[in-house]
């Protein structure tokens, strides 16, 4: 198999136990695992699983997994056969998470019926029996019991030849000269579910190797051994890659070490290892000679002949799937926090369920006082009061001590499962004795306070080895101590506490001194207390608020002290030719179970006017892009402009929330910057001109309202990017209009400006009436015009400037007699 893959540069961290693990995500080329055509007519038929055909006819299939198929290019009759194969698999594997399959009907190489593979592999996730092995994503989701891929990402990618002579029936009776499509689909779904691995042979080299990404094998590879019982991927067994591995994989004596098959079928499954290595079929098929046509285990052999129907994977393949994890036992337990009582017995409980049967006498808790350096102590679990609950009672000791522990259970195939896994390499540990560890606090301080501020929200993440008893805000105004404010747990959270400062109208004024700190107390008998900041207080001077203005302009070349907020300042990073308002580059990610809001607020209130309530500026937005999650598109990080007409107590959106995907140039730069670990050069060539309706996207503000405006960058738990830059800000009076009738738009973008040959116009309008675009030279002569009709109030049009001379032009967009004009430059 060619080592053809793309390593995704996304690492998700989680803390399952004391030792942190890292989840690697690997996208895979599914075209490597192939089902080949055999031109012989076989005249054989393997029937579907017992009772399947009858239940299928009655419409009463007992499905244990849901497959969702997205078809590309398939005919109706091909879809019918495909769905029949899907229905068979849906009764043979179980998963609480839908398995998403993308199938393409296309021209393939001569002799190739189809090819498929998992679209993505993961390693290092909770529940992996070996955290160093890659697992196919559908199996990972089954083990985790939750989606990992988004709903628009396939778990399995498969392609099928559209130039073969197919039999589309579902009765298992293909005629002479036709290939049974149901059989081929069953075969390829088998590869997508995990009958696949990492062995490969480089072209033009007489060696074979294994490993994906940084060299890690796939779970299937763990079971591959030679005729002497030597595991091919064992440390030190064979040089990787090597000619010796080529010899092993072309020996005709390669096996899948399956205790379940040995027990139930009396044999180790023999794998396909022909004398000439074939990248599309070697290793990851059952042996073609042993599992010949008409053999009940022949589905996963590498070839299918004419008039050959195999509608059942067979017991050997299904047992292989059990071995790699498709039959699984779940152990659910919340790690025990430290406790101060050392002498009393202490109960540990777990919920244990299985796809098969549990061996009752195997239910055990292993524990150690020396991190399993010596032999472990063992306690048999007993049934608890809850369904599937099992309990162990740990003895007490007079002295303080640490206890390491893990749960263990066997299923009826004699496979052992532990939590954590693998144990005892990984284990849970807690301390019994006097607690001397102070709580840990994470908090993003408030940015500023204004005389008009009536309340400001506070969020704190507080954790402790024993448990958090209380979270408080201690504060002073003009050095006078005030009553502490108790924070409460945020709903559905275990570590996030929230509350607010509240100020009576007139109680704070410009120049007042405000201080606060966070105090967290743990649950110890002799309480441990932490403060943030560790010493002193967060200190603020109540900001000055400027007089209300009808117009405002700022190119940020001169410091005006008109903006307040954290981590925004007037600066000129490399790649920018003038000062502008910049967030910190890169901005900070919030960390697990947390979020940050970086805010820059204009201290000059604006009175909205009825003829030009618009704001213009140019910007670069480079923040983490959103994606679909569980069927819903979700922004991860974003920027938004908001307004308030009640002094900052309530903030309403002026713009939509958006990220780097809002502009193609930004998106391309975001991808390049992510791949370069935030070292890709972001320059002012990425500036995009904006024209914003200050009445807001929901018309929240009216003419005559006096509003304050803020620019907010939201950062979620993981992954940060370069940030945000704004320049040439003009509010109201600096916005051009024609004839006093200003077009009502929620958002207008005209880019790039300056432009070479193409000018793109994007606008969010208030109606779907026709729109006219026009360009005028500086003598007023119209040199270009275009018309279009918005769709759902969204207008998107491009103007061809290739015939125009370089220079300055006036651009005009008009709808229903109202218009907006602005200058553009042609290079």
Secondary structure, DSSP 8 states (H G I E B T S, - for coil): ----EEEEEEEEEE-SSSS-EEEEEEEE-GGGSEEEEEEEEEEEEE--STTHHHHHHHT----SS-EEEEEES--HHHHHHHHHHHHHHHTTS--SS-EEEEEEEE---TTEEEEEEESEEEES-TT-SSTTSBEEHHHHHHHHTS--S-TTS-SEEEEEESSS-EE--SSS---TT-EEHHHHHHHHHHHHHT-----B--TT-S-BB--BTTTB-BGGGGGEEETT--BTTSTTTS-SSBHHHHHHHTSS-EEE--HHHHHHTSS-EEE---SS--TTTSSSSB-TTTT-TT-TT-TTBSEEEEEEEE----HHHHHHHIIIIIS-EEEE------BS--SS-EEEEEEEEESS-B-GGG-EEEEESSTTSS--EEEE-EE-SSTTEEEEEE---SS-EEEEEEEEEEBTT--EEEESSSTTTS-EEEEES------EEEE------BTT--EEEEEEEEE-SS-EEEEEEEEEETTEE---EE-EE-TT-SSEEEEEEE--TTSS-TT-EEEEEEEEEES-SS--EEEESSSS-EEEE-B--EEEES-EEE-SSS----EE-TTEEEE--TT-SS-EEEE-SS-----TT--EEEEEEESEEEE--SS--EEEEEEEEE----EEETTEEE-SSEEEEEEESSTTSS-EESS--B-GGGSHHHHHHHHHHHHTTT-S---GGG-EEEEEETTTTTT---TT-EEEEEEEEEE-SS---SEEEEEEEEESTTS-BSTT-B--EEEEEEESSSBSSEEEEEEEES--SEEEEEEE-TTS-EEEEEEEE-BTTEEEEEEE-TTS-SEEEEEEEEETTEEEEEEEEE-
